[in-house]
Amino acid sequence: MIGSIVDLDVEAIVNAANQSLLGGGGVDGVIHRTAGPGLLEECRSVGGCLPGEAKLTAGHNLRARWVIHTVGPIWRGGQNGEDAVLASCYRNALTLVLSQGLASVAFPAIATGVYGFPKDRAAEIAVTTIIEVLAAVPSPVDVILCAFPARDGRFIERAIIRSRARGAP
């Protein structure tokens, strides 16, 4: 899906946050501005979030009822566990989706902006991790991978095509 994650009709959206959870640029800034001051106030009480973890807050003024905040890894060349941390972001966010009994969630391209994670590699990790997690659950969850701007959507499309070629559903 190409567009802004805040415009989607889903139960939860994932925020590619920084460790403070107090807002920033990119997707994080858009989510905080759209959600309004209540989100910032709630995030102050959460106490931050370490890379790879995920924290749940209300959606406040967003269309989505929930926001799942996760902190991606800063790219340092790929030899410092970045892939595992990014996979943990998706896995832990989906764990929260499942524990809340939610039927739909939208993810941005985590860590591919100012954190510098290569987009092709990040898309592969996102698609692979989502497929692995959802293959083990009995009830369906609609997952939207949201890209903005349009050029980022090509990375997600290629990752989905590659996963299907390997036999994933």
N, CA and C atoms as an extended XYZ file, in Angstrom:
507
Properties=species:S:1:pos:R:3:atomname:S:1:resname:S:1:resid:I:1 pbc="F F F"
N         0.858       -1.163        0.000 N   MET     1
C         0.000        0.000        0.000 CA  MET     1
C         0.902        1.223        0.000 C   MET     1
N         0.643        2.146       -0.890 N   ILE     2
C         1.396        3.389       -0.978 CA  ILE     2
C         0.551        4.492       -0.361 C   ILE     2
N         1.130        5.253        0.554 N   GLY     3
C         0.408        6.364        1.158 CA  GLY     3
C         0.805        6.572        2.595 C   GLY     3
N        -0.030        7.290        3.314 N   SER     4
C         0.255        7.591        4.714 CA  SER     4
C        -0.416        6.566        5.623 C   SER     4
N         0.342        6.037        6.532 N   ILE     5
C        -0.150        5.011        7.452 CA  ILE     5
C        -1.298        5.526        8.323 C   ILE     5
N        -1.332        6.822        8.595 N   VAL     6
C        -2.384        7.367        9.465 CA  VAL     6
C        -3.748        7.388        8.786 C   VAL     6
N        -3.789        7.195        7.471 N   ASP     7
C        -5.055        7.222        6.734 CA  ASP     7
C        -5.698        5.844        6.591 C   ASP     7
N        -5.031        4.815        7.053 N   LEU     8
C        -5.525        3.450        6.854 CA  LEU     8
C        -6.585        3.070        7.876 C   LEU     8
N        -7.528        2.250        7.417 N   ASP     9
C        -8.604        1.766        8.276 CA  ASP     9
C        -8.203        0.410        8.851 C   ASP     9
N        -7.386        0.453        9.907 N   VAL    10
C        -6.907       -0.750       10.591 CA  VAL    10
C        -7.061       -0.548       12.093 C   VAL    10
N        -6.986       -1.640       12.835 N   GLU    11
C        -7.120       -1.539       14.297 CA  GLU    11
C        -5.877       -0.963       14.956 C   GLU    11
N        -4.705       -1.250       14.375 N   ALA    12
C        -3.453       -0.749       14.941 CA  ALA    12
C        -2.509       -0.335       13.829 C   ALA    12
N        -1.728        0.693       14.107 N   ILE    13
C        -0.628        1.043       13.217 CA  ILE    13
C         0.658        0.942       14.013 C   ILE    13
N         1.719        0.619       13.318 N   VAL    14
C         3.024        0.521       13.949 CA  VAL    14
C         3.777        1.812       13.688 C   VAL    14
N         4.383        2.317       14.743 N   ASN    15
C         5.174        3.541       14.664 CA  ASN    15
C         6.651        3.182       14.681 C   ASN    15
N         7.376        3.611       13.663 N   ALA    16
C         8.830        3.470       13.638 CA  ALA    16
C         9.389        4.596       14.501 C   ALA    16
N         9.490        4.331       15.788 N   ALA    17
C         9.773        5.356       16.787 CA  ALA    17
C        11.260        5.448       17.111 C   ALA    17
N        11.594        6.472       17.882 N   ASN    18
C        12.924        6.539       18.483 CA  ASN    18
C        12.805        6.032       19.923 C   ASN    18
N        13.918        5.862       20.601 N   GLN    19
C        13.905        5.223       21.920 CA  GLN    19
C        13.125        6.003       22.973 C   GLN    19
N        13.009        7.304       22.821 N   SER    20
C        12.270        8.094       23.812 CA  SER    20
C        10.761        7.941       23.671 C   SER    20
N        10.294        7.575       22.473 N   LEU    21
C         8.871        7.504       22.106 CA  LEU    21
C         8.191        8.875       22.146 C   LEU    21
N         8.960        9.941       22.150 N   LEU    22
C         8.380       11.275       22.303 CA  LEU    22
C         8.250       12.026       20.986 C   LEU    22
N         8.233       11.307       19.887 N   GLY    23
C         8.047       11.935       18.585 CA  GLY    23
C         9.372       12.256       17.928 C   GLY    23
N         9.305       12.479       16.657 N   GLY    24
C        10.504       12.776       15.876 CA  GLY    24
C        10.107       13.132       14.473 C   GLY    24
N        10.922       12.752       13.521 N   GLY    25
C        10.637       13.036       12.121 CA  GLY    25
C         9.992       11.848       11.436 C   GLY    25
N         9.820       11.947       10.149 N   GLY    26
C         9.295       10.855        9.342 CA  GLY    26
C         7.945       10.350        9.807 C   GLY    26
N         7.773        9.040        9.773 N   VAL    27
C         6.520        8.392       10.176 CA  VAL    27
C         6.179        8.740       11.621 C   VAL    27
N         7.180        8.728       12.474 N   ASP    28
C         6.983        9.028       13.895 CA  ASP    28
C         6.352       10.410       14.065 C   ASP    28
N         6.878       11.394       13.368 N   GLY    29
C         6.343       12.750       13.464 CA  GLY    29
C         4.921       12.853       12.960 C   GLY    29
N         4.635       12.197       11.837 N   VAL    30
C         3.277       12.213       11.270 CA  VAL    30
C         2.285       11.582       12.238 C   VAL    30
N         2.664       10.453       12.825 N   ILE    31
C         1.770        9.776       13.773 CA  ILE    31
C         1.509       10.655       14.985 C   ILE    31
N         2.545       11.237       15.547 N   HIS    32
C         2.372       12.089       16.729 CA  HIS    32
C         1.538       13.331       16.409 C   HIS    32
N         1.800       13.973       15.283 N   ARG    33
C         1.026       15.174       14.927 CA  ARG    33
C        -0.453       14.841       14.714 C   ARG    33
N        -0.719       13.715       14.056 N   THR    34
C        -2.100       13.335       13.765 CA  THR    34
C        -2.825       12.864       15.029 C   THR    34
N        -2.137       12.132       15.877 N   ALA    35
C        -2.752       11.601       17.099 CA  ALA    35
C        -3.048       12.696       18.115 C   ALA    35
N        -2.281       13.764       18.089 N   GLY    36
C        -2.503       14.862       19.015 CA  GLY    36
C        -1.719       14.716       20.303 C   GLY    36
N        -1.863       15.688       21.209 N   PRO    37
C        -1.047       15.732       22.426 CA  PRO    37
C        -1.280       14.572       23.389 C   PRO    37
N        -2.407       13.909       23.299 N   GLY    38
C        -2.663       12.773       24.180 CA  GLY    38
C        -1.667       11.649       23.970 C   GLY    38
N        -1.235       11.438       22.728 N   LEU    39
C        -0.264       10.383       22.459 CA  LEU    39
C         1.077       10.716       23.115 C   LEU    39
N         1.516       11.943       22.984 N   LEU    40
C         2.769       12.349       23.616 CA  LEU    40
C         2.696       12.175       25.129 C   LEU    40
N         1.581       12.566       25.709 N   GLU    41
C         1.402       12.426       27.159 CA  GLU    41
C         1.466       10.959       27.578 C   GLU    41
N         0.784       10.092       26.828 N   GLU    42
C         0.818        8.664       27.160 CA  GLU    42
C         2.217        8.081       26.961 C   GLU    42
N         2.893        8.489       25.900 N   CYS    43
C         4.242        7.981       25.641 CA  CYS    43
C         5.216        8.372       26.743 C   CYS    43
N         5.024        9.538       27.324 N   ARG    44
C         5.885        9.944       28.453 CA  ARG    44
C         5.776        8.955       29.611 C   ARG    44
N         4.597        8.378       29.803 N   SER    45
C         4.398        7.449       30.919 CA  SER    45
C         4.900        6.040       30.617 C   SER    45
N         5.164        5.742       29.348 N   VAL    46
C         5.592        4.398       28.950 CA  VAL    46
C         7.052        4.137       29.328 C   VAL    46
N         7.868        5.170       29.341 N   GLY    47
C         9.250        5.002       29.762 CA  GLY    47
C        10.218        4.603       28.667 C   GLY    47
N         9.908        4.899       27.428 N   GLY    48
C        10.831        4.600       26.339 CA  GLY    48
C        10.727        3.173       25.845 C   GLY    48
N        11.592        2.863       24.887 N   CYS    49
C        11.554        1.558       24.234 CA  CYS    49
C        12.940        1.272       23.659 C   CYS    49
N        13.456        0.103       23.920 N   LEU    50
C        14.754       -0.285       23.389 CA  LEU    50
C        14.618       -0.827       21.969 C   LEU    50
N        15.675       -0.767       21.157 N   PRO    51
C        15.614       -1.324       19.806 CA  PRO    51
C        15.158       -2.786       19.822 C   PRO    51
N        14.227       -3.099       18.936 N   GLY    52
C        13.688       -4.453       18.829 CA  GLY    52
C        12.471       -4.717       19.684 C   GLY    52
N        12.255       -3.891       20.709 N   GLU    53
C        11.070       -4.044       21.556 CA  GLU    53
C         9.867       -3.365       20.908 C   GLU    53
N         8.694       -3.565       21.498 N   ALA    54
C         7.471       -2.915       21.034 CA  ALA    54
C         6.611       -2.553       22.235 C   ALA    54
N         6.003       -1.389       22.188 N   LYS    55
C         5.135       -0.901       23.268 CA  LYS    55
C         3.803       -0.453       22.652 C   LYS    55
N         2.730       -0.644       23.399 N   LEU    56
C         1.376       -0.346       22.937 CA  LEU    56
C         0.826        0.895       23.621 C   LEU    56
N         0.233        1.781       22.828 N   THR    57
C        -0.510        2.922       23.373 CA  THR    57
C        -1.826        3.040       22.615 C   THR    57
N        -2.694        3.859       23.146 N   ALA    58
C        -3.949        4.167       22.458 CA  ALA    58
C        -3.649        5.007       21.211 C   ALA    58
N        -4.594        5.031       20.288 N   GLY    59
C        -4.427        5.785       19.057 CA  GLY    59
C        -4.805        7.250       19.173 C   GLY    59
N        -5.502        7.616       20.239 N   HIS    60
C        -5.932        8.997       20.478 CA  HIS    60
C        -6.715        9.521       19.282 C   HIS    60
N        -6.248       10.517       18.552 N   ASN    61
C        -7.019       11.102       17.444 CA  ASN    61
C        -6.805       10.405       16.104 C   ASN    61
N        -6.139        9.279       16.100 N   LEU    62
C        -5.912        8.528       14.865 CA  LEU    62
C        -7.144        7.705       14.498 C   LEU    62
N        -7.222        7.281       13.249 N   ARG    63
C        -8.274        6.350       12.846 CA  ARG    63
C        -8.075        5.004       13.547 C   ARG    63
N        -6.820        4.601       13.680 N   ALA    64
C        -6.496        3.337       14.349 CA  ALA    64
C        -6.713        3.481       15.852 C   ALA    64
N        -7.225        2.434       16.457 N   ARG    65
C        -7.484        2.452       17.899 CA  ARG    65
C        -6.195        2.354       18.716 C   ARG    65
N        -5.180        1.708       18.137 N   TRP    66
C        -3.924        1.455       18.844 CA  TRP    66
C        -2.724        1.897       18.017 C   TRP    66
N        -1.645        2.240       18.729 N   VAL    67
C        -0.340        2.477       18.112 CA  VAL    67
C         0.645        1.532       18.787 C   VAL    67
N         1.373        0.804       17.977 N   ILE    68
C         2.435       -0.055       18.479 CA  ILE    68
C         3.749        0.611       18.098 C   ILE    68
N         4.483        1.027       19.100 N   HIS    69
C         5.746        1.727       18.885 CA  HIS    69
C         6.880        0.705       18.926 C   HIS    69
N         7.756        0.768       17.943 N   THR    70
C         8.922       -0.100       17.930 CA  THR    70
C        10.118        0.701       17.440 C   THR    70
N        11.281        0.360       17.948 N   VAL    71
C        12.503        1.087       17.609 CA  VAL    71
C        13.402        0.167       16.792 C   VAL    71
N        13.645        0.571       15.570 N   GLY    72
C        14.508       -0.206       14.696 CA  GLY    72
C        15.980        0.025       14.993 C   GLY    72
N        16.820       -0.789       14.373 N   PRO    73
C        18.261       -0.643       14.563 CA  PRO    73
C        18.825        0.466       13.682 C   PRO    73
N        19.844        1.118       14.169 N   ILE    74
C        20.595        2.047       13.336 CA  ILE    74
C        21.572        1.211       12.515 C   ILE    74
N        21.578        1.417       11.201 N   TRP    75
C        22.429        0.633       10.307 CA  TRP    75
C        23.894        1.009       10.530 C   TRP    75
N        24.690        0.007       10.816 N   ARG    76
C        26.129        0.204       11.033 CA  ARG    76
C        26.933       -0.781       10.172 C   ARG    76
N        26.404       -1.092        9.003 N   GLY    77
C        27.116       -1.956        8.082 CA  GLY    77
C        26.629       -3.384        8.025 C   GLY    77
N        25.729       -3.779        8.907 N   GLY    78
C        25.137       -5.102        8.854 CA  GLY    78
C        25.854       -6.171        9.640 C   GLY    78
N        26.917       -5.828       10.335 N   GLN    79
C        27.683       -6.818       11.089 CA  GLN    79
C        27.467       -6.696       12.595 C   GLN    79
N        26.458       -5.926       12.989 N   ASN    80
C        26.239       -5.654       14.411 CA  ASN    80
C        24.864       -6.088       14.894 C   ASN    80
N        24.326       -7.131       14.280 N   GLY    81
C        23.047       -7.672       14.715 CA  GLY    81
C        21.830       -6.901       14.241 C   GLY    81
N        22.013       -6.022       13.252 N   GLU    82
C        20.903       -5.193       12.793 CA  GLU    82
C        19.733       -6.020       12.260 C   GLU    82
N        20.027       -7.080       11.511 N   ASP    83
C        18.955       -7.910       10.954 CA  ASP    83
C        18.090       -8.514       12.056 C   ASP    83
N        18.730       -9.034       13.094 N   ALA    84
C        17.994       -9.663       14.197 CA  ALA    84
C        17.146       -8.646       14.949 C   ALA    84
N        17.670       -7.450       15.146 N   VAL    85
C        16.902       -6.404       15.841 CA  VAL    85
C        15.696       -6.003       15.006 C   VAL    85
N        15.887       -5.849       13.699 N   LEU    86
C        14.759       -5.482       12.841 CA  LEU    86
C        13.694       -6.576       12.842 C   LEU    86
N        14.098       -7.822       12.750 N   ALA    87
C        13.132       -8.930       12.812 CA  ALA    87
C        12.388       -8.908       14.142 C   ALA    87
N        13.079       -8.580       15.219 N   SER    88
C        12.427       -8.482       16.538 CA  SER    88
C        11.375       -7.387       16.560 C   SER    88
N        11.617       -6.299       15.863 N   CYS    89
C        10.611       -5.227       15.784 CA  CYS    89
C         9.294       -5.770       15.238 C   CYS    89
N         9.376       -6.480       14.122 N   TYR    90
C         8.167       -7.036       13.504 CA  TYR    90
C         7.557       -8.129       14.373 C   TYR    90
N         8.386       -8.999       14.900 N   ARG    91
C         7.897      -10.107       15.728 CA  ARG    91
C         7.212       -9.594       16.993 C   ARG    91
N         7.845       -8.644       17.678 N   ASN    92
C         7.269       -8.130       18.926 CA  ASN    92
C         6.021       -7.296       18.676 C   ASN    92
N         5.983       -6.565       17.584 N   ALA    93
C         4.770       -5.821       17.248 CA  ALA    93
C         3.616       -6.788       16.972 C   ALA    93
N         3.888       -7.842       16.225 N   LEU    94
C         2.838       -8.829       15.947 CA  LEU    94
C         2.412       -9.576       17.205 C   LEU    94
N         3.322       -9.786       18.118 N   THR    95
C         2.971      -10.407       19.396 CA  THR    95
C         1.939       -9.546       20.126 C   THR    95
N         2.127       -8.226       20.095 N   LEU    96
C         1.145       -7.332       20.717 CA  LEU    96
C        -0.193       -7.377       19.977 C   LEU    96
N        -0.151       -7.418       18.652 N   VAL    97
C        -1.383       -7.527       17.854 CA  VAL    97
C        -2.150       -8.773       18.271 C   VAL    97
N        -1.454       -9.883       18.357 N   LEU    98
C        -2.098      -11.153       18.698 CA  LEU    98
C        -2.593      -11.167       20.141 C   LEU    98
N        -1.806      -10.613       21.063 N   SER    99
C        -2.223      -10.617       22.468 CA  SER    99
C        -3.437       -9.727       22.711 C   SER    99
N        -3.628       -8.731       21.871 N   GLN   100
C        -4.800       -7.853       21.979 CA  GLN   100
C        -5.992       -8.380       21.176 C   GLN   100
N        -5.783       -9.454       20.434 N   GLY   101
C        -6.864      -10.029       19.631 CA  GLY   101
C        -7.248       -9.169       18.442 C   GLY   101
N        -6.309       -8.429       17.907 N   LEU   102
C        -6.598       -7.525       16.793 CA  LEU   102
C        -6.607       -8.283       15.472 C   LEU   102
N        -7.402       -7.798       14.529 N   ALA   103
C        -7.531       -8.469       13.245 CA  ALA   103
C        -6.805       -7.738       12.124 C   ALA   103
N        -6.293       -6.519       12.392 N   SER   104
C        -5.620       -5.786       11.323 CA  SER   104
C        -4.563       -4.843       11.886 C   SER   104
N        -3.457       -4.728       11.138 N   VAL   105
C        -2.345       -3.871       11.534 CA  VAL   105
C        -1.638       -3.377       10.274 C   VAL   105
N        -1.093       -2.184       10.359 N   ALA   106
C        -0.299       -1.633        9.260 CA  ALA   106
C         1.093       -1.296        9.777 C   ALA   106
N         2.083       -1.680        8.999 N   PHE   107
C         3.487       -1.422        9.320 CA  PHE   107
C         4.074       -0.421        8.333 C   PHE   107
N         4.900        0.488        8.815 N   PRO   108
C         5.731        1.279        7.906 CA  PRO   108
C         7.011        0.490        7.603 C   PRO   108
N         7.882        1.046        6.809 N   ALA   109
C         9.190        0.439        6.554 CA  ALA   109
C        10.108        0.844        7.709 C   ALA   109
N        10.191        0.012        8.713 N   ILE   110
C        10.931        0.319        9.943 CA  ILE   110
C        12.434        0.429        9.665 C   ILE   110
N        13.031        1.485       10.180 N   ALA   111
C        14.484        1.732       10.184 CA  ALA   111
C        15.077        2.107        8.829 C   ALA   111
N        14.246        2.312        7.813 N   THR   112
C        14.794        2.603        6.481 CA  THR   112
C        14.959        4.091        6.190 C   THR   112
N        14.519        4.940        7.104 N   GLY   113
C        14.680        6.381        6.916 CA  GLY   113
C        16.013        6.843        7.482 C   GLY   113
N        15.956        7.681        8.496 N   VAL   114
C        17.180        8.244        9.066 CA  VAL   114
C        18.069        7.180        9.716 C   VAL   114
N        17.519        6.006       10.049 N   TYR   115
C        18.344        4.948       10.630 CA  TYR   115
C        19.173        4.224        9.569 C   TYR   115
N        18.862        4.443        8.293 N   GLY   116
C        19.713        4.023        7.191 CA  GLY   116
C        19.730        2.555        6.817 C   GLY   116
N        18.776        1.758        7.315 N   PHE   117
C        18.754        0.328        6.976 CA  PHE   117
C        18.460        0.205        5.476 C   PHE   117
N        19.223       -0.607        4.735 N   PRO   118
C        18.964       -0.768        3.297 CA  PRO   118
C        17.540       -1.278        3.042 C   PRO   118
N        16.840       -0.596        2.155 N   LYS   119
C        15.415       -0.866        1.959 CA  LYS   119
C        15.128       -2.268        1.451 C   LYS   119
N        15.913       -2.759        0.504 N   ASP   120
C        15.688       -4.119        0.000 CA  ASP   120
C        15.837       -5.144        1.112 C   ASP   120
N        16.883       -5.004        1.887 N   ARG   121
C        17.149       -5.936        2.982 CA  ARG   121
C        16.058       -5.852        4.045 C   ARG   121
N        15.644       -4.628        4.377 N   ALA   122
C        14.588       -4.429        5.375 CA  ALA   122
C        13.265       -5.041        4.913 C   ALA   122
N        12.941       -4.886        3.636 N   ALA   123
C        11.692       -5.448        3.114 CA  ALA   123
C        11.702       -6.975        3.189 C   ALA   123
N        12.833       -7.587        2.859 N   GLU   124
C        12.960       -9.048        2.958 CA  GLU   124
C        12.736       -9.522        4.395 C   GLU   124
N        13.347       -8.824        5.343 N   ILE   125
C        13.213       -9.199        6.754 CA  ILE   125
C        11.775       -9.022        7.209 C   ILE   125
N        11.144       -7.927        6.805 N   ALA   126
C         9.754       -7.668        7.194 CA  ALA   126
C         8.834       -8.774        6.684 C   ALA   126
N         8.901       -9.049        5.400 N   VAL   127
C         8.009      -10.044        4.804 CA  VAL   127
C         8.262      -11.425        5.393 C   VAL   127
N         9.514      -11.824        5.494 N   THR   128
C         9.850      -13.139        6.038 CA  THR   128
C         9.367      -13.295        7.477 C   THR   128
N         9.606      -12.280        8.296 N   THR   129
C         9.216      -12.358        9.710 CA  THR   129
C         7.701      -12.398        9.864 C   THR   129
N         6.999      -11.570        9.124 N   ILE   130
C         5.536      -11.546        9.198 CA  ILE   130
C         4.964      -12.905        8.799 C   ILE   130
N         5.479      -13.482        7.720 N   ILE   131
C         4.996      -14.789        7.269 CA  ILE   131
C         5.262      -15.855        8.336 C   ILE   131
N         6.466      -15.832        8.914 N   GLU   132
C         6.806      -16.820        9.946 CA  GLU   132
C         5.876      -16.712       11.154 C   GLU   132
N         5.643      -15.504       11.626 N   VAL   133
C         4.802      -15.318       12.812 CA  VAL   133
C         3.362      -15.727       12.515 C   VAL   133
N         2.821      -15.262       11.405 N   LEU   134
C         1.407      -15.525       11.115 CA  LEU   134
C         1.140      -16.974       10.731 C   LEU   134
N         2.151      -17.688       10.267 N   ALA   135
C         1.970      -19.103        9.930 CA  ALA   135
C         1.686      -19.931       11.173 C   ALA   135
N         2.066      -19.419       12.332 N   ALA   136
C         1.906      -20.173       13.579 CA  ALA   136
C         0.650      -19.800       14.362 C   ALA   136
N        -0.216      -18.950       13.802 N   VAL   137
C        -1.418      -18.541       14.538 CA  VAL   137
C        -2.670      -19.031       13.811 C   VAL   137
N        -3.680      -19.438       14.589 N   PRO   138
C        -4.879      -20.005       13.968 CA  PRO   138
C        -5.815      -18.981       13.323 C   PRO   138
N        -5.909      -17.778       13.876 N   SER   139
C        -6.854      -16.810       13.330 CA  SER   139
C        -6.140      -15.815       12.416 C   SER   139
N        -6.791      -15.425       11.338 N   PRO   140
C        -6.141      -14.542       10.368 CA  PRO   140
C        -5.959      -13.121       10.908 C   PRO   140
N        -4.887      -12.502       10.486 N   VAL   141
C        -4.612      -11.100       10.790 CA  VAL   141
C        -4.275      -10.427        9.465 C   VAL   141
N        -4.975       -9.351        9.157 N   ASP   142
C        -4.666       -8.589        7.954 CA  ASP   142
C        -3.485       -7.682        8.255 C   ASP   142
N        -2.420       -7.829        7.461 N   VAL   143
C        -1.223       -7.023        7.632 CA  VAL   143
C        -1.016       -6.199        6.371 C   VAL   143
N        -0.885       -4.910        6.563 N   ILE   144
C        -0.595       -4.003        5.458 CA  ILE   144
C         0.810       -3.465        5.648 C   ILE   144
N         1.619       -3.554        4.605 N   LEU   145
C         2.930       -2.925        4.601 CA  LEU   145
C         2.768       -1.622        3.829 C   LEU   145
N         2.920       -0.534        4.525 N   CYS   146
C         2.642        0.781        3.965 CA  CYS   146
C         3.951        1.482        3.622 C   CYS   146
N         4.068        1.927        2.379 N   ALA   147
C         5.281        2.602        1.931 CA  ALA   147
C         4.963        4.024        1.494 C   ALA   147
N         5.867        4.911        1.828 N   PHE   148
C         5.734        6.309        1.410 CA  PHE   148
C         7.134        6.868        1.288 C   PHE   148
N         7.518        7.446        0.206 N   PRO   149
C         6.782        7.674       -1.028 CA  PRO   149
C         6.708        6.429       -1.910 C   PRO   149
N         6.155        6.615       -3.100 N   ALA   150
C         5.852        5.489       -3.988 CA  ALA   150
C         7.074        4.617       -4.282 C   ALA   150
N         8.252        5.183       -4.409 N   ARG   151
C         9.423        4.374       -4.765 CA  ARG   151
C         9.720        3.304       -3.720 C   ARG   151
N         9.359        3.532       -2.464 N   ASP   152
C         9.614        2.549       -1.419 CA  ASP   152
C         8.739        1.310       -1.567 C   ASP   152
N         7.595        1.452       -2.188 N   GLY   153
C         6.703        0.324       -2.386 CA  GLY   153
C         7.315       -0.764       -3.243 C   GLY   153
N         8.212       -0.401       -4.136 N   ARG   154
C         8.857       -1.388       -5.008 CA  ARG   154
C         9.689       -2.389       -4.203 C   ARG   154
N        10.295       -1.931       -3.117 N   PHE   155
C        11.099       -2.830       -2.285 CA  PHE   155
C        10.200       -3.872       -1.635 C   PHE   155
N         9.044       -3.460       -1.155 N   ILE   156
C         8.102       -4.383       -0.526 CA  ILE   156
C         7.565       -5.374       -1.556 C   ILE   156
N         7.192       -4.873       -2.732 N   GLU   157
C         6.672       -5.756       -3.777 CA  GLU   157
C         7.696       -6.824       -4.148 C   GLU   157
N         8.954       -6.434       -4.301 N   ARG   158
C         9.996       -7.414       -4.644 CA  ARG   158
C        10.165       -8.448       -3.536 C   ARG   158
N        10.110       -8.014       -2.289 N   ALA   159
C        10.257       -8.956       -1.175 CA  ALA   159
C         9.107       -9.956       -1.150 C   ALA   159
N         7.894       -9.499       -1.420 N   ILE   160
C         6.737      -10.399       -1.448 CA  ILE   160
C         6.869      -11.389       -2.592 C   ILE   160
N         7.283      -10.920       -3.745 N   ILE   161
C         7.463      -11.807       -4.897 CA  ILE   161
C         8.528      -12.862       -4.593 C   ILE   161
N         9.653      -12.460       -3.974 N   ARG   162
C        10.705      -13.404       -3.627 CA  ARG   162
C        10.211      -14.436       -2.614 C   ARG   162
N         9.430      -13.995       -1.639 N   SER   163
C         8.949      -14.945       -0.621 CA  SER   163
C         7.994      -15.954       -1.242 C   SER   163
N         7.184      -15.523       -2.173 N   ARG   164
C         6.264      -16.447       -2.846 CA  ARG   164
C         7.039      -17.440       -3.702 C   ARG   164
N         8.127      -16.975       -4.319 N   ALA   165
C         8.955      -17.866       -5.133 CA  ALA   165
C         9.596      -18.943       -4.263 C   ALA   165
N         9.822      -18.648       -2.984 N   ARG   166
C        10.395      -19.633       -2.056 CA  ARG   166
C         9.315      -20.525       -1.454 C   ARG   166
N         8.058      -20.310       -1.849 N   GLY   167
C         6.990      -21.182       -1.396 CA  GLY   167
C         6.175      -20.676       -0.219 C   GLY   167
N         6.394      -19.434        0.199 N   ALA   168
C         5.599      -18.888        1.310 CA  ALA   168
C         4.198      -18.563        0.808 C   ALA   168
N         3.197      -18.584        1.712 N   PRO   169
C         1.821      -18.312        1.295 CA  PRO   169
C         1.641      -16.881        0.812 C   PRO   169
